[in-house]
Amino acid sequence: MTRVDELETRLRLLVNFGGVVSKETNLAKLLELIAEQVKTIINCDRCNVFILDRYTNELWSKVALGMQHTEIRVPFGKGIAGHVASSGQTINIQDAYQDLRFNHDLDRLTGYRTRSILAVPLRNVGGHIIGVFEATNKTGSAFNVDDEGILQLISSLAASGIENAQLYESLSKSQFETIYRLAVTAEYRDQHDTAIHLRHISEYSALIAQGLGLPEREVENIRYSSPLHDIGKVGISDAILLKPGKLTADEFEEMKKHTIYGAKILSNAESSLLQIACKVAASHHETRGWCRWRTFSTPCACSAFISRNGTPKRPGST
């Protein structure tokens, strides 16, 4: 391959890289995609994407190509990645074992042999360091000045995507925490094992959604909305909800209305998660025939398989 061909190939890969980074909002998947792309563009054996955790003052990486789902944590200022994060400088090492900053422990643990390392800081739009790119073992030679420039360019493209994914993840966690606490409120009066019950509901619903072959985003929406299935119980009086004996016919009719109350509480929501929760609340005691469950909407199909105590059951069973 000529020099011109090589540059054209890298340019094409960089254009593709920008498109990939801008579309993915799942942080774990984004980091994996970035590492794969960098590995191809730089033509190296591995790439680790380290993210700065400001709470623990550590750099962590869940991406270490060639090592399945191994999380690496490095103290800020320690090791190659830690030094890059603290100094803000690019480091290009031709022989890792001759550099005192290099930590041999990971190589000893995995049997891998690190030779060359190219590490550059990840900076956000404000110029603050949010992580480090660390490419290892350039194919056929050591990393050169061109590789440094390319990786620095990649880091500037990737940083905004990573921050967006972190923000999306933070908002999702906040939204789920709010939903979970609302769900605990609804269950608190008549559940002694509220947390376990809600966790079962959430996990069973997600498993059913996965079994239906739904996209991951929809599975997660159902996972996080299903704990609100009984939110309507806040509208049921203690005299009925906490009655130790058998309910009268009128009381049972009132108890069944908690699905209606739940749907009303969650109706007209702008959030897609709460829209799904509204359907779950309205339909989680659906009792249509087993053979007809495929005609339900997706949230209804999932919630109809969940009984009040968090155990899967098919529609129509008791």
HELIX and SHEET records of a PDB file:
HELIX    1   1 ARG A    3  LYS A   23  1                                  21    
HELIX    2   2 LEU A   27  ILE A   42  1                                  16    
HELIX    3   3 GLY A   79  SER A   87  1                                   9    
HELIX    4   4 ALA A   96  GLN A   98  5                                   3    
HELIX    5   5 ASP A  105  THR A  110  1                                   6    
HELIX    6   6 VAL A  145  GLU A  187  1                                  43    
HELIX    7   7 THR A  194  GLY A  211  1                                  18    
HELIX    8   8 GLU A  216  SER A  225  1                                  10    
HELIX    9   9 SER A  226  GLY A  235  5                                  10    
HELIX   10  10 ASP A  238  LEU A  241  1                                   4    
HELIX   11  11 ALA A  249  LYS A  256  1                                   8    
HELIX   12  12 HIS A  258  LEU A  266  1                                   9    
HELIX   13  13 SER A  272  SER A  283  1                                  12    
HELIX   14  14 TRP A  290  THR A  295  5                                   6    
HELIX   15  15 THR A  298  SER A  303  1                                   6    
SHEET    1   A 6 ILE A  72  PRO A  75  0                                        
SHEET    2   A 6 GLU A  58  SER A  61 -1                                        
SHEET    3   A 6 CYS A  44  ASP A  53 -1                                        
SHEET    4   A 6 ILE A 129  LYS A 138 -1                                        
SHEET    5   A 6 ILE A 117  ARG A 123 -1                                        
SHEET    6   A 6 ILE A  91  ILE A  93 -1                                        
END                                                                             
